[in-house]
Amino acid sequence: MTAKVTYFDNSSAFSIGAFNSFNYIGMPSPPSPPEDPLTVLERECAIGSIHNSEERSTAPRCMEETRVAVQDELYSWLLEDVDKSANILTTTRSVSANSTVKMKWVTGPAGTGKTAILGSVAGRCHEGDELAASFFFSSLSTIRRRTKTHFIPTIAYQFASNPKMTSLRPFILRAVETNPSIFKLDLRAQARDLLLKPLAQIQTHEWSSWPKAIIIDGLDECEAAPTPDGDDSERALRQKFDQTDVLRVLLEASKSPHFPFRILVASRPEQAIRNFVEENRSSLEETLQLDEEYDAMADIQLFVKSKFKEIRREAGLPSGWPLPADETALVKNTSGQFIYATVALGFVQHSRTHGNPQTRLSLVLSPATNHTSDESAKPFALIDALYLKILNQSPDARRSVQWLWQIQNDLDGDHVHRSAMKRYPAKFVTTFLQHNDGEFEELLGSFRSLMKVPELHDHQSSFLFYHKSLFDFLGDSLRCKELYIDFRAQRNWYMQRYFNHCADKSIQSHPTGFVRDFMSLQIFLHDFGRYDHQGIEPALRLCNVVWWTRQQLAQGDPSTVSLMFDSVHKECAWYQRCRQSCSHWRKGIIEACEAESWKTPSKIALFQANFKTFKSGGGLKLKPGN
């Protein structure tokens, strides 16, 4: 069987335009100085997951005088008996692992304010120098906050950089320095080497001045990390395992006699997490059920009053606005869900449609429509109706939802493969998605209660969605009904936009930053053959392939050109002439490569390769010329 090969394989030391690569043989490079281990550790962190990071600057917090009782309970538990535990351990290092329970689960359904509560508790602990570490998972963020991969390094980094825990720092940094591959080990090994072993080196009397609180939020938003081969067939199963793996490692750490911290973990009551808590009930503090143990209605009423006062002031409305009946109706409609109040009042305050706050309030309070009769969806009926009302303010709601998915997917067309470090700037995303100037405001102008939109002059910041429940809604065909768009349709729409840009001559006049970001959008090429070629065939035939190829080569990535050379041919039958789009792309790629003095295949070689590919999966190489 002929081995499968790729084009442009093993290319090096070639010149492309102004880009040059040189290889000086026999001239050894001077050894690089050892990298600071704290810098190495920081590089492996999810800084955006820390409670007071810039990324979380717009995250919800409890308004003053709301959720006071539950905050006080959690704050008191985090600090309760820590000194007593420390004194016990000072006396003996052989104390039983179960001498104190140091981990507690807070749960409640979507919209009950878990993130706001834990964010507020974390802020309170931080202000009192009582917060040792925090991690806020978020499925709406980059992969670093969505998976467990960077969880332990982020906790260790906060320990090592805390000014009140300086005695611990050298032991953590030594672990990084001794074993640079520690970040590739499993979660248990990372926790052992970066947390537990360093802690075991510390005399217990030093703990008295340490902060003792560790706060983890959104564990249900911890997703399975992408596999190297891109196989997502068991993603749901791996996600459950990863969530319980985080819990397992935290629980094991909490049982260590050298672990002086208390851990607060919050999540929705997902089955895998519930099962873990039930199986380990004796080792955990009693669970706090937000929706059962605390009536949020009084706090929601305070929140609603405060927001109405703010809207009155901003819009210059009379003191009698809104009518008491309208305020009461809005509070009642929340059914104890803070998310409903937040989204509804955000729409009243910030929407660019329906001219004035009273008109928008009337829309929110209008009788709910499109309720599903499905019993399982009834708990979400009111928030679903609210989302439908807001989305339907767009002149083309379905197209607006397509925009929302593309923004959420960060233009990779794939939720799993988004950038590990940062999302694309909103300016680039808008330019990529819109067909004409002003389309963003036309389609999404009324959605500012759902997402943070950077100012026009801000070309660096990214879009940010406020709550995961929006995509829970849009991802469920029973709940969002005719607005449902499946993944295949999302991917095909994205590919159409990509190739439309390739066919648009004006792209060559775009700023360098746009072209650079545009050329980085390559993820879809890896499974190009799986999607609807017929829908993008016209755009493929119009693409400026020579320009596209030169841009890719100029960025030093010939493998992408090779991949596309192969991908456009996957839908062609070996016994027929190639599709027009395939011929157009292959001809353009060969022309651009020959202009750069690359060795390219002859027509006979291509014909032979087509037959080999059909018979045995073989391929053909394109190589740089001598």
RAFEN-V53581 format. One line per field, one symbol per residue. phi: phi as a letter, one per 30 degrees, with the letter a starting at -180 (. if undefined). burial: 1 if it has 9 or more other ideal C-beta (glycine too) atoms within 8 Angstrom, else 0. A space follows every 50 residues. Layout:
phi=???
burial=???
This chain:
phi=.dddbbdidhdahccbhdcbbbbddicddddddededddddddccceddd ecdddcdcddbddeichdddddddddddcdiddddddddddbccdddcda cbbbccbldeidjedddddddddddddchccdabacdadccdddccbdec ddedddddddcddcbdddedddddddddbddedcdddddddddccddedd dcdddddecddccbbbbiedcdcddddecidcdcdddddddddddddddd dddddddcccccccbbadddeddedddddcedcbdedccedccbdddddd ddddeddddddeddciddddcddeddddddddddhicddddddddddddc dcchgbedddddddddedbiddcdedceecedddddeddddddddbdddd ddeedddddhidiaddcdedcacddedddddddddaejdddddcdccddc adcddeddccdcdbddbddddddddcddcchdddbddddddddddddedd ddddddddcdeedddddddddbedddbeddcddddceedddcdddddedd dddddibdddddddedddcdddddcbddeeddedddddddeddddciddb dddddddddedddddbidbbccbddd
burial=00001111100001000010100000000000000011011101111111 10101100110100011001101110111001001101100000100000 11111111111111111111111111000111111111101111111101 11111111110100100110111111000001000011111111111110 01010110011111111111111111000100001001111111111111 11111111111111111101011111100100111011010000011011 11111111011100000000100001101110110111111111111110 10010011111011100000010000100111111111111011001111 11111111111111000110001111111111110000110011111111 11010001000110111111111101001110111000111111111111 11100010010001111110101110010010100110111011111111 11110001111111111110010000011011111111111111010100 00001100111110000111111100
